[in-house]
Amino acid sequence: MQKNNTNSAPHGHLPFRMTNDFIFKILLQEDENKDILIALICASLKNVSFEDIKSVQVLNPIEIGDTFDSKTMILDVKAILNNNTIYNLEMQVVNNYDWPERSVTYLCRCFDKMTVGEKYIEKCGAYHISFLDYSLFPDEPEFCADYRIANVGNGRIYTSKFGLTVIDLTKSYIATPDDRERHLDLWALFFKATTWEDLQMLAEKDEYINTAYGRILRLSEDEKMRQLAEARQDQLMQLNDFKYHFMQEIAEKDASIAEKDASIAEKDAEIQALRAELDRLKNNTNE
């Protein structure tokens, strides 16, 4: 493996978060380093090997402008492998509690593309790969989970051309032996890294992560890229702050409603007790 020169390598905290979806997109869309994209897809999926992939093309690359505009800059990575399978990769750090619905919507958009004369049986397969910086189902945490359309009775797969994979970047420590063999846990640590030293350590363990590390080095030296990455990071922080205050406001309202419900229940109990006492007095009077 060709290693980067650690003697001249930077040290300390990274200039941007590796979970930044802008950095994620720039890292994976570069034509010169398509091996990074292929390696990440192979690490994410149990049934795809590097040798199986003859060609890869990013269908939605972004052109870097002077400013960051999240309304026009699409930050997922839509790639077609071997001209017959579409993979949609997405980094998500803000939990809006709607990811199952959103990811299925994105996947359906990829799948619902047919050319004139194309037969349904010849249709490209479509898969969505989510990299989440939070746990989708905290009650049943998994590092890498695969979802398919299947018969709920006997588990038979309805079609093998439609599926979702969800990778919880916060749970790499519960990676299975198979996940570790594919180095998926190393990629998760790569995206969660906060220092150059973390990246250097991971680069020594995987040749494609080493290539990605070199790409990150070049991005960090590009002032324009750094500014765009920082602008996106500011947006993500604002979204997180908004979500926090929104959830806090909902919690306060729920607490207020619960307090009022408890007060109403207490009053109802008092009314029922008074009615019971009144009925008792009436019965005594009649006797």
NORQUIBEL-V765383 format. One record per helix or strand of 2 or more residues. SS is the DSSP state (alpha for helix, beta for strand). FROM is the first residue (numbers start at 1). LEN is the number of residues. If there is no record, write none. Layout:
[[SS:FROM:LEN] [SS:FROM:LEN]]
This chain:
[[alpha:21:9] [alpha:31:14] [alpha:50:3] [beta:56:3] [beta:77:5] [beta:85:8] [alpha:99:13] [alpha:120:3] [beta:125:8] [alpha:138:3] [beta:144:5] [beta:162:7] [alpha:169:6] [alpha:177:5] [alpha:184:9] [alpha:196:8] [alpha:207:14] [alpha:223:64]]
